[in-house]
Amino acid sequence: MNRNRFGPLQHYALSLLLLFFLSCQNDLMEERRFEQQRRIERFIEANTKTHTYSDGVYHMVIEPGYGYRIQPGDTVKFWYVAYTLDSRVFDTNIYEIAREHELDTLTHHTLFMPIEYEVGSGILIEGLNRGIPLCRGGEISTIVFNSDYGFGEDKIGPIPAWSPLCLLYTSPSPRDRTRSRMPSSA
């Protein structure tokens, strides 16, 4: 008795069906990436005249820093405001901005202190791992990246799935780790 319920024709049909399904998934991912790219480009056009693009991340300088370019291995401290392209703030380590945007200030994980980070260690989300080395010590800038370098298909708190993210970044010079500069507003 033949225990194989599927003959060669059924295996071929299942293989084609699987290939079609995977192809549709790839098309959907490409469509999402394209739409995110269009949204990011509109955001950048509305907010700055100049920007740089490197390794999948946009970097827009708001206030130039005159320290040296941050390098892998540097330890930096920085203040940040994380938000979506529609300006919905979802995280920050700046107390006043957290209160302004009604974020939980009692159990906030950052304790409203600068983040200390070794550049290149890979412990932050990928968009920041790629974006922070584009900055200079002492500058205020915005780092923008698509969901591939953020939270992808996951919905995290108020952040919808497939959301490009922005991070307002304020860094004291990596050589002067005790100095802190907070932006007055997001």
C-alpha positions as CSV (number, residue, x, y, z in Angstrom):
1,M,0.0,0.0,0.0
2,N,1.3,3.4,-1.0
3,R,1.4,5.8,2.0
4,N,2.3,8.8,0.0
5,R,-1.0,10.6,-0.7
6,F,0.5,13.0,-3.1
7,G,1.8,12.1,-6.5
8,P,4.4,14.0,-8.5
9,L,1.7,16.3,-10.0
10,Q,0.4,17.3,-6.5
11,H,4.0,18.0,-5.3
12,Y,4.6,20.2,-8.3
13,A,1.3,22.1,-7.7
14,L,2.2,22.6,-4.0
15,S,5.6,23.8,-5.0
16,L,4.1,26.3,-7.4
17,L,1.6,27.5,-4.8
18,L,4.4,28.0,-2.2
19,L,6.5,29.9,-4.8
20,F,3.6,32.1,-5.6
21,F,2.9,32.8,-1.9
22,L,6.6,33.8,-1.3
23,S,6.6,36.0,-4.4
24,C,3.5,37.8,-3.2
25,Q,5.1,38.3,0.3
26,N,8.3,39.8,-1.4
27,D,6.1,42.1,-3.5
28,L,4.2,43.3,-0.4
29,M,7.5,44.0,1.4
30,E,8.9,45.9,-1.6
31,E,5.6,47.9,-1.8
32,R,5.9,48.8,1.9
33,R,9.5,49.8,1.5
34,F,8.7,52.0,-1.5
35,E,5.8,53.7,0.4
36,Q,8.0,54.3,3.4
37,Q,10.7,55.8,1.2
38,R,8.1,58.2,-0.3
39,R,6.9,59.2,3.1
40,I,10.5,59.8,4.4
41,E,11.3,61.9,1.3
42,R,8.2,64.1,1.8
43,F,9.1,64.5,5.5
44,I,12.7,65.5,4.6
45,E,11.6,68.0,1.9
46,A,9.2,69.6,4.4
47,N,11.8,69.9,7.1
48,T,15.2,70.7,5.6
49,K,17.0,71.8,2.5
50,T,20.1,69.6,3.2
51,H,20.6,66.1,4.4
52,T,22.9,63.2,4.0
53,Y,22.0,59.6,3.2
54,S,24.2,56.7,4.2
55,D,23.6,53.0,4.7
56,G,19.8,53.3,4.7
57,V,19.7,56.3,7.1
58,Y,19.0,60.0,6.6
59,H,20.8,62.6,8.7
60,M,19.6,66.2,8.9
61,V,21.6,68.7,10.8
62,I,19.5,71.2,12.8
63,E,22.3,72.9,14.7
64,P,25.8,72.0,13.6
65,G,28.3,70.6,16.0
66,Y,32.0,71.4,15.6
67,G,33.3,68.4,17.4
68,Y,34.9,65.6,15.4
69,R,32.8,63.0,13.5
70,I,31.7,60.3,15.9
71,Q,33.6,57.0,15.1
72,P,33.0,53.3,16.1
73,G,34.5,52.7,19.5
74,D,33.7,56.3,20.8
75,T,31.6,56.4,23.9
76,V,29.0,59.2,23.6
77,K,26.2,60.5,25.8
78,F,23.1,61.8,24.1
79,W,19.7,63.2,24.7
80,Y,16.9,62.1,22.3
81,V,13.3,62.5,21.3
82,A,11.9,59.6,19.3
83,Y,8.9,60.2,17.1
84,T,7.0,59.0,14.0
85,L,6.9,60.9,10.8
86,D,3.6,62.4,11.9
87,S,5.4,64.0,14.9
88,R,3.9,61.5,17.5
89,V,6.5,61.4,20.3
90,F,6.7,57.9,21.8
91,D,10.0,58.1,23.8
92,T,12.5,60.6,25.1
93,N,15.0,61.0,27.9
94,I,14.1,64.6,28.4
95,Y,11.6,65.1,31.3
96,E,9.9,68.2,30.0
97,I,9.2,66.7,26.6
98,A,7.9,63.5,28.2
99,R,5.5,65.6,30.3
100,E,4.4,67.7,27.3
101,H,3.6,64.6,25.3
102,E,2.0,62.8,28.3
103,L,4.5,60.0,28.4
104,D,4.8,58.0,31.6
105,T,7.3,59.9,33.8
106,L,7.0,57.7,36.9
107,T,8.3,54.4,35.5
108,H,10.3,55.7,32.5
109,H,13.2,53.4,31.7
110,T,15.7,56.1,30.9
111,L,15.4,58.0,34.2
112,F,15.7,61.2,32.2
113,M,19.5,61.0,31.9
114,P,21.6,61.0,28.7
115,I,22.0,57.6,27.1
116,E,25.6,56.4,27.2
117,Y,26.5,54.3,24.2
118,E,29.6,52.8,22.7
119,V,29.3,53.5,19.0
120,G,29.4,50.2,17.0
121,S,28.3,48.0,19.9
122,G,25.0,47.3,18.2
123,I,22.9,47.6,21.3
124,L,20.5,50.2,19.9
125,I,17.9,49.7,17.2
126,E,19.6,49.4,13.8
127,G,18.6,52.8,12.6
128,L,20.5,54.5,15.5
129,N,23.4,52.1,15.2
130,R,23.8,53.3,11.6
131,G,22.8,56.9,12.2
132,I,24.8,58.0,15.2
133,P,28.1,57.7,13.3
134,L,26.8,60.3,10.8
135,C,26.8,62.9,13.6
136,R,29.4,65.2,15.0
137,G,30.0,66.0,18.7
138,G,27.9,68.8,19.9
139,E,25.4,68.8,17.1
140,I,21.6,68.6,17.1
141,S,20.3,66.5,14.3
142,T,17.5,64.3,13.2
143,I,18.1,60.7,12.2
144,V,15.4,59.2,10.0
145,F,15.1,55.5,8.9
146,N,12.5,53.1,7.6
147,S,11.0,50.3,9.6
148,D,13.6,47.8,8.4
149,Y,15.9,49.5,10.8
150,G,13.3,50.2,13.4
151,F,10.5,47.9,14.6
152,G,9.5,46.4,11.3
153,E,6.2,44.6,11.3
154,D,5.8,44.9,15.0
155,K,3.4,47.4,16.6
156,I,5.2,48.7,19.7
157,G,2.9,50.8,22.0
158,P,1.6,53.8,20.0
159,I,3.9,53.0,17.0
160,P,2.1,51.4,14.1
161,A,3.7,48.4,12.3
162,W,5.9,49.4,9.3
163,S,6.5,52.9,10.7
164,P,9.6,54.9,9.6
165,L,11.1,56.5,12.7
166,C,12.8,59.8,13.5
167,L,15.1,60.6,16.4
168,L,16.1,64.1,17.4
169,Y,19.6,63.6,18.6
170,T,21.6,66.0,20.8
171,S,25.1,65.1,21.6
172,P,27.8,66.7,23.7
173,S,31.2,66.2,22.2
174,P,32.4,62.6,22.6
175,R,35.6,64.0,24.2
176,D,33.6,66.0,26.7
177,R,31.3,63.4,28.1
178,T,30.3,65.4,31.2
179,R,28.7,68.3,29.2
180,S,25.0,67.9,28.4
181,R,22.8,70.0,26.1
182,M,19.1,69.5,26.0
183,P,17.0,70.9,23.2
184,S,14.3,73.4,24.4
185,S,11.6,71.6,22.4
186,A,11.1,68.7,20.0
